Amino acid sequence: MSAENYYDPTFKLMSPAFLTETTIPIEYTDDGAGLSPPLAWDVIPEGVRSFALIVYDPDAPHGDFTHWLVYDLPGNITSLSAGADITALGGLLGVNSKGANIWTPPAPPPGDRPHRYIFQINALDRPTISLPAGATRDQVEEAVSAYTLTIAAMIGYYGRPV
């Protein structure tokens, strides 16, 4: 799903831990505590009933790597704390590229150039996309495409020395 088709300059995704297009702090990587980073979004468009969040690394050695897949996050939520418990917030977790329903922290191969980590949040006009927990990224992307009002995204970078 192309974010350009849904771009709304007033809907923004940000993190209090790092600015977009800067380095993700080590505590949110596999070299640190491995927590999911804190995120926040504002100026919620009218009609939003839920959110879907996809975090992926397009620079992974074997192609696009999904780190986190969150959906059915209630529309009244405007932030996630570091290490947020998605299910306690009423959301569901999909399966990431490691086959787990969790946040998988950045862990690029040592010596690779810093990888890009895309954080994309879709604002949806439905409270649920009618998928059970454990859905795949393809399933979530297909389901949200029919309900997306707007998308916001940010990029973080992380690399490891040799």
N, C-alpha and C positions, 0 to 999 in steps of 0.2 A: 504494500500500500504506500503510495507516494504522499509524503507530508505536504508537498506543494499544492495538491488538490484541495487541501483542507486548511490552508494557512490562515490564521487569524493573528495579527500582530499584537493584539491585546492579551492573548492567552499565552502565558510564559511558564516554563519549567525551569527551576533553579535549585541549587543546593547551598545551604549555609556552610558546607564543608569545602567547596571549591567552585570557582567560576567556570562557566562554559569555555571550552577550548583551553583548559589548563590541566595540570596534572592532578589525578585523583590521589588524595592523601593515602599513605601506606596502610593506615588502619582499616581501610575499606578494600584491601587487596589480600591476596593469599599470603603475602609477605608480612602482613600485620594481623590484626584481629579477625579480618575477613567479614566484618559487618557490612550489611547493605548500607549505602550512604543515606544521610538524611536528604529528603527532597521536599520541595514545596511548589505549589502552583497557585496562581491568582487570577483575578478578573475572569471568573468562571462565566462562560456564556450562558445566556438564558436557555432553559430547557435541559440542562445537563442532569442526568439521573444516575450515572455511574462513570467509572474510569477503567481503562485498561492500560497497563504499563508494560512495555517490552524493553529490555536492556540487552544489547547484543554487541559483539565484536566483529566487524566486517573484515578485520585484518588477520583473523585466526589462520593458522597454517593449513587447516583442512576446510576452509570456507567459513561462512557466517556462523558464529557461535552464539547461541542464546544463553545469556547469563541469568535472566530473571523474567518470569512471565506471570503477571498479576492481572486479574480481571474481576469484574463484578464488585469493584471497590466502590462503596456508596458515594453518591454525588455530593454529600455534605462534607466529605473529607478533603482538606486542602493541603495536607502535608503528611509525610511519613518520617518518623524519627529514625535514627541510626539503628539498624537491627530490628526494624519494625516487625511485629507479629501480624502478618496480613490477615490470617484467619480470625484473630481476635477483633480486627477492625471490620469484619464482615465480608472481606474479599476472598477470592479463590486463587490458588497457585496452579500454574500449568507446569508441564515438564520442560526442563531446560535441556541443553545439549549434552549434559552428563547423565540425563535420564532421571533427574531428581526434581522434586517439587520444592525447591529452595533457591535462595540466592547463591550463585556460584561466583566467588570473588575473582577479579582479574588476576591472571597468572600467565602472562605471555612467556614464550620461551626466552631464556637468557640470551642476550645479545641481539634479539630482534629490535628493529626500530620500535619506538613506543606505539602501542596499538591504540586505536580509537574505540571508545566505548560509547555507544549511542544510547541515550535514555530518551524514550519516546512515550508520551502519554496521550492517549486518545480520550477525548471527552465524548460521551455517548448519550443518546436520547432515550435509552432504555435502562431499567434498573438491573437487568441481567442479560447476558448474551446466550443464555440457555445451554451452556456447556457444563459438564461436571468438572470437579477438580481433577487435575491431571491431564487436561487437554494439551495438544501440541501447539506449537507456534503457528503452523499452517492453519489449524482449526480456529484458533483465536483470531488470526488476521482475517480469515474469511468471514467469521461471524461479526467482527467489529466493523467491517467495511460497510455493512448495511445500516449501521447505527451511528457512525462517527459524525459529530457536528464540527469538531476542529481537533487539531493535533498541535502539541508543543513538544519541542525536543531540545536537548543539550548534549554536548560531547565532552567527555573526559578522556584524558590520555594516561597511559601507564606503560612503562617499560622497565626491564630488569637489566642490570649491567651483566657483562660476560662473567 
